[in-house]
Amino acid sequence: MLILSRKVNEKIMIGDDISVSIIEVRGDQVRIGVDAPKTVKVFRQEVFDAIRAENKAAAESAPVLPQLDFGGAHREVL
């Protein structure tokens, strides 16, 4: 892990098109701004973990298919 020190209004660049700006430091909280292309998804860690867990649960569950009732009679349509 790379650890960097920054002051308010200073930035960190990630690649050519993602920047992380230090907006405010108040006590033990730091407000940051992330400027990234719309194709790059940016999440807080707890939201990312929740999305990952939900996706994993959905992938592991069996699909539920609706029961179709044709009223006891059906015919083949050509």
N, C-alpha and C positions, 0 to 999 in steps of 0.2 A: 504494500500500500504506500502510495506517495502521500506525504504529509506536507502541506504548504501553509505558510502564514500569510494572511492578507488583511488589509485594513478596509474600512468602509470606503466604498466607491472603487475598489480595486477589483480586477477580474482574473479569472483562470480560464484559459482556452483549452478545449478538448478537441483535437483535430483542427480542421480549418473553419468549421461552421457551428460549433457549440461553445458558448461562453457562460460562465457562472460568475455572477456579480455579488459582492457582499453589499447588501442594502443597509442593514442596521445590526448593531450588536447591543443587546440590552440584557444585562445580567448574564444568565447562562443560556440565553437564546440568541440565535443568529438568524436573521432573515436574509435569504439569498434569492436571487433572480436567475432563471435559466433561460437563455436565448438559444433555441434550437430549431431546425427545420420542422415543419409540420409532420413530416414522415417519421420523426424520432419521438417515441412516446416517453414522457417523463412522469414518474410516479414517486410519491413518498414510499419508503420501504414497506410500511405496514399495509398500504393499499396494494402495492405490488405483490406482497405475500398473500393477501386475501384473494386477489385475482388468480394467482397461480394455484392456490388450494381449490378454488371454485372450478377452474378449468380441469384440474386433475380429477376432482370428484365427478364432473360431468363425463369425462372420458372413460371413467371406470364403471359408470352406471349403465345398465342395459336400457336400450331405447324402449320407450313405451309407445306402441302403435295402437291407434284406435281400432275398435272392433266395428266392422261394417255389417250392417243388417240389411239384407236384400229381401226381407219379408218371406223368406223360405223359397223364393223362386228367383232364378236369374237366368239370363240367356246370353249366349255368346253374340257379340256384335262384330260384324266383319266390316 
